[in-house]
Amino acid sequence: MNGMLLGLVSALSFGTADFFAGKSSKKIGVFSTLFYMQLVGLLFLTAAVFWKGQWHALLSPQYVGEASLWMAVDLIGILCLYQGLRTGSSAVVAPVASSFSAVTVVLAFLFGERLGAGTWLGIVITLSGVVLASMVWSGKSKQRSGAAMASGVFWAILASLFLGTAFFGLRFAQEALGGLLTVWIGRLQATILLPVLYRVLKIKLAPPSRSGAGLVAIVGILDAVALVSYNTGLGLEDTSVVITATSLFAIVTLLWGVLAGGEKPAWNQWVGVGCTFAGILIVSWQ
C-alpha cells in the first residue's frame, strides 16, 4: 500500500469521524466528545500495540518526547478549532482551519522536499477545492457580530497553524516509533491532560448515553485509524503528497452530509469537490 493510498484511507476515516463527531457533539457537547473519543482511541490503540508487540520502542525517551511534542501540538490545534467554532461562524471558521494542509506543504518545501511541477499543480488544485467545498455562501443566513466573527477567524488561523505544524512534525516521530505507537502516545497524554485542562477552564464532562457511547466509539476508532494511516503513509511518500490526499477529509464529511444528512451543498461546494478529485488524480499520476 503506497503513501497516496494511505492518505486517502486517512481522509476517509477523518471525514467519517468528523461526521459522527458532529452528531455526538449535539448529544454530549464538543468538549466531552473530544475527551471520550481520545479515551476510546487509547483503548483501541493499546490493543493494537499489544498485538503488534511494539512496546520496546518506548524505552527511548528521546523518541517518546518527539511523539509527545507533535501530538500535543495536534491537540492544541483541535482545541483552537473547537474554540473557533464556538465563538465564530462555521461558514468562515471551517475553510480557514481546513487550510492547515497548505501549512504542512509549505513547511515540507522549506525543509527540503522538492516536487515536480505536475505534483505542485495537483496540490494547489486539491487544496483550492477543499477550501471551496468548505465554504457556505448563503444570503439567507444571518451573520454573527463582527466581534464574534473576528474571534472565530483568530482561533481558526491558530488551528490551521498548529495542525499544519503537527502534521509536518509527525514525520519525525513516525520515523522513530512508527505510526501506531506515535498516535498511542498522543492519545495517552490527551486522556490525562484534557480532564486537567477542563477543570481549570471549568468545563464539565457530560457522560455519554447508550446511543451517544456508540457514536463516541465510532469517532474514537476512526480518528485513531486516520492518524495511524497518515503517519504510516509518511514512511512511504513525501509529506506534501500524503497531506494532500488526507486533506480530502473535508470532502468526505460533505458527502456524508449529503448521503446521510439530507444536506444540499451550494454550487461552489460541488465545484470544490470536482477540483479536489481532479487534483488528486493529477498528483497520483506523477
Salt bridges, closest charged atoms under 4 A:
GLU175 OE2 - ARG171 NH1 3.87
ASP223 OD2 - ARG187 NH2 2.26
